[in-house]
Amino acid sequence: MARSTLSLLSLVISLLIGLGSADWNILNYQNKKVLSGSSLKNYCESWRINVELNNIREFEVVPQECIEYIGKYMKSTQYKADILRAVEECQLYVSSCCNLKDGKDAWIFDVDDTLISTVPYFKKHGFGGIKVNITSLEGWMKQSKAPALDHTLGLFHEIKGKGFKVFLISTRRESLRDATVDNLIKEGYHGWAGLVLRDLQDENKHVHKYKAEARKRLVNEGYRIWGIIGDQWSSFDGTPSAKRTFKLPNSLYYIS
Ligand SMILES: *[C@@H]1O[C@H](CO)[C@@H](O)[C@H](O)[C@H]1NC(C)=O
């Protein structure tokens, strides 16, 4: 009797575990209507916000059912408002943060989807729903036609005007240097103190490691890094860090 109760119990437990793991995917919850009243829009918005919270990591593609939602967001007034809010918080910090002194006060910007936008590329290439084709993306970058993000353009000049040395640290490869400089200048950016791009030996490294090493070189040169503004968490990870970091939204791709 006891034995059969035990085995019944273990059957129930294994069933529960089985159910638990089958239910683990939020989509399964949704299909089973456990999240009552939840819609695809709710699901996609929670996917998006969890990307921003750095809970969802290393995704290669936007979930198929959310491609349309993410595409709409990246073209929306809400996306612009979210960027503006981050920029305003950054301005607030900059207005009183730092006692600039000897020309060694530094601020770091990402390039893509921070200073200039890749949204026009992704608009034509599946809005994050297909794995990024580097050859095709770099071909587009070589054309130097990525538009500025207006709010960060203003912020860039404000920060530079306050006397910070502005460094751009990008995941782009060295082979794109001329095209990147052309693009930035055409869009109104100028006067940065350094543009760090990935050379061959950086290509096999995780981006967060490559970016931390670039900051390390700045610190070794005597710079104080007051802030970083970027659209990827890998722009902030590791040491040395900055006093403050400001994350811009980006749910099209994830760079680790
Ligand atoms: C990637 O893009 C290049 C250039 O547009 C193209 O020739 C190639 O076939 C693409 N690769 C894949 C896997 O789609």
Ligand as a Chemical Component Dictionary entry (heavy atoms), coordinates in Angstrom:
data_LIG
# 
_chem_comp.id                   LIG 
_chem_comp.type                 NON-POLYMER 
_chem_comp.pdbx_formal_charge   0 
_chem_comp.three_letter_code    LIG 
# 
loop_
_chem_comp_atom.comp_id 
_chem_comp_atom.atom_id 
_chem_comp_atom.alt_atom_id 
_chem_comp_atom.type_symbol 
_chem_comp_atom.charge 
_chem_comp_atom.model_Cartn_x 
_chem_comp_atom.model_Cartn_y 
_chem_comp_atom.model_Cartn_z 
_chem_comp_atom.pdbx_ordinal 
LIG C1 C1 C 0 24.032 37.553 -47.210 1  
LIG O1 O1 O 0 24.072 38.702 -48.009 2  
LIG C2 C2 C 0 24.911 38.595 -49.153 3  
LIG C3 C3 C 0 25.001 39.974 -49.787 4  
LIG O2 O2 O 0 23.729 40.564 -49.957 5  
LIG C4 C4 C 0 24.346 37.530 -50.062 6  
LIG O3 O3 O 0 25.170 37.395 -51.215 7  
LIG C5 C5 C 0 24.281 36.224 -49.302 8  
LIG O4 O4 O 0 23.675 35.235 -50.096 9  
LIG C6 C6 C 0 23.517 36.376 -48.009 10 
LIG N1 N1 N 0 23.655 35.162 -47.211 11 
LIG C7 C7 C 0 22.604 34.519 -46.725 12 
LIG C8 C8 C 0 22.920 33.314 -45.914 13 
LIG O5 O5 O 0 21.448 34.885 -46.905 14 
# 
loop_
_chem_comp_bond.comp_id 
_chem_comp_bond.atom_id_1 
_chem_comp_bond.atom_id_2 
_chem_comp_bond.value_order 
_chem_comp_bond.pdbx_ordinal 
LIG C1 O1 SING 1  
LIG C1 C6 SING 2  
LIG O1 C2 SING 3  
LIG C2 C3 SING 4  
LIG C2 C4 SING 5  
LIG C3 O2 SING 6  
LIG C4 O3 SING 7  
LIG C4 C5 SING 8  
LIG C5 O4 SING 9  
LIG C5 C6 SING 10 
LIG C6 N1 SING 11 
LIG N1 C7 SING 12 
LIG C7 C8 SING 13 
LIG C7 O5 DOUB 14 
# 
